[in-house]
């Protein structure tokens, strides 16, 4: 039996957003806030395959930071608020809405890499391609 056959495929959303192992769904994916563990303490899955890179930061910037900055701009234009109002309104909104989603998004991306067996792209040598079947020429029988 292959190594992963004993584990049923788990959806990346349910395991990743909860910070659980993408193979067994029980072990922890993180050691710290954003630090990946070396391996799962339950099933022993090695997390060396995981490389979400800047994906979580990109999603947070595109879907959370822009509305949060627009909130601050709205307060400024609508009320001409002094700097200390922004300190108590805009800054907490930016920090909460930009930092908190990083961990679930990183977990989801790592779990998706495992689920879809994503790996770094590589070039295949010509001798690795299967031999091409000759195409029948038009008019020949």
N, C-alpha and C positions, 0 to 999 in steps of 0.2 A: 504494500500500500504506500502510495506517495505521501510525502510529508504533509501536504495541505488537504488531502482527501478526507481526513477524519474531522475536519472542521467545515461546517456548512458556510456558504458565502453569506456574509452579513452586509447589509446596505451601508455604504460609507456615511450617509447622513446620520444614521442612528449611532454608530460607533464613534465617528469623528467628532461630532458636536458635543458628545459627552466625554471626550478625551479617553476613550477606551481602546484597547487593542483591536486592530482591524481584523485579526484572524479569529480570536476567541470571544471578543466582546466583553471580557471580564477584567483583564489586566489594565494597568494604567499606561497611558501613552506618554505622559509628561512627568518629569522629575520636579521641575519648577514651574514658573508661570508659562514660559515659552520654550523651556529646555526639554528636548525629547529624551526619554529614557534610552538606555542602551539596548534593552530587550524587555519583552513582556515577562513579568514575574509569574504568570500563570502557565502560558503555553511555550514560552521561550523564544518567541519570534524575534529575530534580530532586526532592529530598526535602521540598519545601515542603508537600506533601500530608500529611505524617506529623505526627500529633498524638496520641500515646498518653495524654497528660495524666497522671493519677494511677493509671492502670491497673496498671502494674507494682508500684507500692507497695501498692496494695490487695490484689493477689494474694499478695504476700509477707506482708503483715500477716495475712491470713486463713488461709493454709495453712502458713506457716513460723513466724511470730513466736509464735503462740499455743502450738504445741507446745514451742518453745524456752523460753518463759516457764514453761510447765508443768514442764519439766525442772528449771529453777531452783527452783521451788516444791517439787518432789519431793525434791531434795537438802536443802532447808531443813527440810522436815517429817520426812523419814526419818532424817536424821543430825544435825539441829540444827547445821549447819555454820557456822563463823565467816565473817566477810565476806571474808577473803582466799581461802577455798576457792571462793567464788563468783567472785572476781576471776580465778581460773585455770581455772574450769570453765564457769560460766554465761555470763560475758562473751564468751569466744571462740566459744562455740556461737551466741550471739545475733548476733555480728558476722559470722561465716562464713555462717550459714544465712540471714541477712537481707540481706546486701549482695551476695553472689555471684549469686543468682538474678535480680537486677534487670536486668542487661544482656541475658541471653537472653529474659526475658519482654518487655522493651521491644522487642527485635528482632522477636519473634513478633507483637506487637501492630501494629507498623509494617508488617510483611509482610502481615498479615491485612487491614489497611486497603487496601493496594495490590491484593491478590488479589481482594477482594470489592468493590472500587471504592467504599469507604465515604467519605462526605463529610458535611459539616455539614448538618443538616436546614434546610429553608427552606419558607416558605409559598408555595403556588402561588396566583396570582391567578385569579379565576373565568374570565377570558378564556383561560387556558391549558388548561382542562379540555376534553376532546373533547366535542362535542355529544352529549347523551344521546339514545338511541333511544326513541321513544315506546313505552310499554308497551301491549300489547293489553288492552282492557278485557274483563272477564268477560261472557260472553253475546253478544259481538259476533263476527261472522264476517267 
